[in-house]
Amino acid sequence: MTKGTSLILVFCFMTQVGFSQIDSLNKTSENIYNRIGKALTEYNLDTSDSPDDRIKRKILELRNLRGNFNINEVVEFKIQEDINKGEISKKELDGLSNFFTNGKGKKWLNNAVIWIYRRHFTYPELKEMVKFYQTSAGRKMSIELPIIMVESLKAAELIKEIYTKEEKQ
């Protein structure tokens, strides 16, 4: 599995954990894996500036409220992980880190994420999410969800190891 694929899977898992009841709310019959596969296949990168309108402002407000571990932090986390593993030279990783934290990469990623949100949510839905993340439960979810997701991924990894060990016996 490539680093990009693992990052996408972590992000997809994060999204599914946070919004796992969407299918039942929307009564969609298509399962999450089909939806993710279809989205990845059909996705077209758009890094252009979006209109500076109330939708963009609400998306930015939501992303700031969620804080703590948004996609920018996921990218930085993965870069730091790669530094610790020593798989890529420090010079390359420093350049990549700078690109995503200060350079065009940060702007492009932020623009791309805004376009993604615009495709998936209406203004009224964004307003509802902002209201939720302004509550004590929403603030706590913002803080705890990344840890819950990482612990859940670790649990799956450990369970897989147990399964593999049992199958070899």
Secondary structure as the mmCIF struct_conf table of DSSP 4:
data_model
#
loop_
_struct_conf.conf_type_id
_struct_conf.id
_struct_conf.beg_label_comp_id
_struct_conf.beg_label_asym_id
_struct_conf.beg_label_seq_id
_struct_conf.end_label_comp_id
_struct_conf.end_label_asym_id
_struct_conf.end_label_seq_id
HELX_RH_AL_P HELX_RH_AL_P1 LYS A 3 GLY A 18
TURN_TY1_P TURN_TY1_P1 PHE A 19 GLN A 21
HELX_RH_AL_P HELX_RH_AL_P2 ILE A 22 ASN A 26
TURN_TY1_P TURN_TY1_P2 LYS A 27 LYS A 27
BEND BEND1 GLU A 30 GLU A 30
HELX_RH_AL_P HELX_RH_AL_P3 ILE A 32 GLU A 42
BEND BEND2 SER A 48 SER A 48
HELX_LH_PP_P HELX_LH_PP_P1 ASP A 49 PRO A 51
BEND BEND3 ASP A 53 ASP A 53
HELX_RH_AL_P HELX_RH_AL_P4 ARG A 54 ARG A 66
BEND BEND4 ASN A 68 PHE A 69
HELX_RH_AL_P HELX_RH_AL_P5 ILE A 71 LYS A 85
TURN_TY1_P TURN_TY1_P3 GLY A 86 GLY A 86
BEND BEND5 ILE A 88 ILE A 88
HELX_RH_AL_P HELX_RH_AL_P6 LYS A 90 THR A 101
TURN_TY1_P TURN_TY1_P4 ASN A 102 ASN A 102
BEND BEND6 GLY A 103 GLY A 103
HELX_RH_AL_P HELX_RH_AL_P7 LYS A 104 HIS A 120
HELX_RH_AL_P HELX_RH_AL_P8 TYR A 123 TYR A 133
TURN_TY1_P TURN_TY1_P5 GLN A 134 GLN A 134
BEND BEND7 THR A 135 THR A 135
HELX_RH_AL_P HELX_RH_AL_P9 SER A 136 LYS A 168
#
